[in-house]
Amino acid sequence: MHLLLILDPLASLKAYKDTSLAIMRAAQAAGHQLSVCEQHDWHLQGAMVKVDAQAFTFDAHGTWTVATKITQLPTAFDAVIMRKDPPFDNEYLYSTYLLELAQQQGARIFNDPVSIRGWNEKLSVARFPQFAPPFIVTSQQQAILDFLAEHHDIIVKPLDGMGGSGIFRLRQQDPNLFAIIETLTQFATKTIMVQRYIPEIVKGDKRILMIDGEPLPYALARIPKPGETRGNLAAGGTGVVHPLSARDQAIAQAVGPVLKQHGLFLVGLDVIGDYLTEVNVTSPTGMVEIATQTRDWALPCDPAAWFVQALTAVIQP
């Protein structure tokens, strides 16, 4: 297969832990051809979508090289894999429009751009209310204060953030309560997510990777550092791999068929305690940590190789 990955700038990727690079190493090891591009390399000429892509290879030492950009039709690739990180801003939105047009012209896009656009990573828990913690989505200060009065301990977060950015834990006696609400909602003009605080966060915010509707057997529990509420690795959390619990399995088995139905091939479910808190459809991570920590286990797991095998089965059944 010839795979095209849409990435952030290569210079910004952390080679030792980046999931996209892990997928690419696994794909090259399996004999597949690679190309890369960035979000702004997509464009329209008349009605046709085109992309300025660069051939990409790893050498024996893991160093990569890229060729000169060549303008091509997206159908020149067996699969286009969207791995651009949020924030989901207007440029990201425009990219989903171009990818949707490319899909209509015969390109195979993973994840489906219509579903990337339609599945906000915070709001998507509303599709599975049986697994979600109590929450509201609002821009109104009084609604947030009423929710806080009911639950006493809450989490507030923007709908377009990643890596734990903009997430706050609020309690009724917090001296910064009103300032935080005003800042996040931009004085009641920006909608945010408000969830009941889940004390089990001290045991980790679990990332369950779903590939073609099926969960990997292990979750990456991202445990907050002392004094921190957020478990995100970008916020200083520590990743510890655990086998899926019975509750994790129940969530994954219920959510998986819906993801597959919507063309969401690679997804990261975030689970705290017994609750599904986010559905990450843009560029879920955690593959390298799972592969590294399970390498010497009785049942090791290489998520990147798993992904490439599953993609091959879909593209070349």
Secondary structure, DSSP 8 states (H G I E B T S, - for coil): -EEEEEES-GGGS-TTT-HHHHHHHHHHHTT-EEEEEEGGGEEEETTEEEEEEEEEEE-TTS-EEE---EEE-GGGSSEEEE-------HHHHHHHHHHHHHHHTT--EES-HHHHHH--TTGGGGG-TTTS-SEEEES-HHHHHHHHHHHSEEEEEETT--TTTT-EEEETT-TTHHHHHHHHHTTTTS-EEEEE--GGGGG-EEEEEEETTEEEEEEEEEE--TT-S---GGGT-EEEEEE--HHHHHHHHHHHHHHHHTT--EEEEEEETTEEEEEE-S----HHHHHHHTTTSSS---HHHHHHHHHHHHH--
